[in-house]
Amino acid sequence: MTVTALGRTPAPVMRWSWATKPPCVRLARRQLEKYLSQWNASELADASTQVLSELLTNAIRHAPNSCTDHVGTMFELSGRKLRIEVSDTHEEIPRACQAGVDDECGRGLAIVGILATDWGVAPRTAGADSVIGKTVWAEFDIPL
């Protein structure tokens, strides 16, 4: 899905829904790289695509039902900030942990914390009292 502003340039907010399958990580990274280039923010490509990979991989790995579930991504350029969001239906809040030297997992959010200017988690709601998952977000300052 491509949203355009004035028929030429992508709007500064892009959203997609992905099946919870590993190929979506590569496809989402390509979309982010494409829009960073069009938004004249390519200098953020390395760090932001790595963070997107970590967040999206976590969402897929912990999806309640990987056969039917979807995850959403959102990229937003606002002023001198880039915001990336990954939303899923799993209610468990991710937490950075201390991975051991031989551990194969557990470093993703530590990497996010190093590469992003800021990151966090917000519940997704479907009304006043109904939580339907979470959104994990990361922000990057765009250098002058």
Disulfide bonds with the S-S distance in Angstrom:
none
